[in-house]
């Protein structure tokens, strides 16, 4: 089910009487999406617990999009236009219908010339995101086999073979889609936990040609090597779909997720990786997954997620504009 933007969520402190335009915040700049918007960032909520529930995780991610908007509302104003494109809401267990709706909404946003950032929601959001990009590329008459790269910052591969889609299956489902289309499955997963993925998942990742680095390979002293690894991957693709699963961060930074990380990847490195993707000129859409306000402490996870969205939006949009000029 699709719900139009609820602009009442965009409210907060007003510093403009004292500071003028330099005191603007997100809540004073975000506009409801219109057909006249052809340049800027579009925020689409994906309110779903179904994938996490099917994966036997902790429910609560359905409230993620609302919480993320509230956290974004008070941040200093973005330098690019930002539009609220509303929410795709998964009713009960109707996950496949919600993912189909999400894909359609994202394809339309991309066709409109916008940079979509989807606010999750469980990581089942990834399947709809990829399918939305694939539909857009097909709508644009892209090369028969476009070089699409998936960059996932995540403690988990999410390549499970479960018969029904869940938050643990999206990238295996995307691999299946790529096989059907005759596209290369180009997937880079950074932050993998050796203790959160079975040997079967490592074997499947190897069989599928997945690029990955474990969290222990991304600690102090490994930052430059990780950035080079990401750069080498991006050099092989023309279009990037970027997804940040918040459980890649240490539990102290991101407690509000379905499966908090015992080790994790530092926010400093996550932001550096995010910056590299945003500035590449290849980013076509992104999403933030697994925000679970029910288990958050002092809104730590939501604040971190909002910071990542804001950090992604400006440079990514400027880089995208640069590729069009």
Number of C-alpha atoms within 10 A of each C-alpha: 14 16 11 13 18 13 14 8 16 21 16 15 13 15 13 13 8 9 10 10 11 11 15 19 23 23 24 18 17 21 18 16 19 10 7 7 18 16 17 22 28 28 29 25 31 34 25 32 32 28 28 24 17 17 18 13 17 15 23 24 29 25 20 29 29 19 22 26 22 20 22 24 22 19 18 16 21 17 14 17 19 25 23 23 26 21 24 28 23 24 14 9 14 14 22 18 16 23 25 16 20 30 25 19 22 30 25 18 26 23 17 16 17 25 26 30 25 28 29 31 33 32 30 29 30 34 24 26 28 26 20 25 26 21 18 21 20 15 13 11 9 11 9 11 13 16 15 26 23 25 26 25 27 27 29 24 29 22 22 22 16 12 7 13 21 27 27 25 23 25 23 22 19 20 18 14 18 17 12 9 12 12 16 17 21 21 24 23 23 28 28 25 22 14 12 14 16 13 11 12 17 17 11 16 20 12 9 16 14 16 16 23 18 18 20 15 17 22 16 11 9 12 17 13 12 20 16 11 16 21 15 11 17 23 11 12 15 15 20 25 21 24 24 25 23 31 28 30 29 17 20 15 24 28 26 27 30 23 19 20 23 14 18 26 28 17 16 10 19 20 15 15 19 21 16 18 23 25 17 19 21 21 25 22 25 27 25 29 28 31 33 30 26 18 19 16 14 11 20 16 27 29 19 19 26 22 16 19 22 17 16 21 24 19 20 27 24 16 17 22 14 10 10 7 5
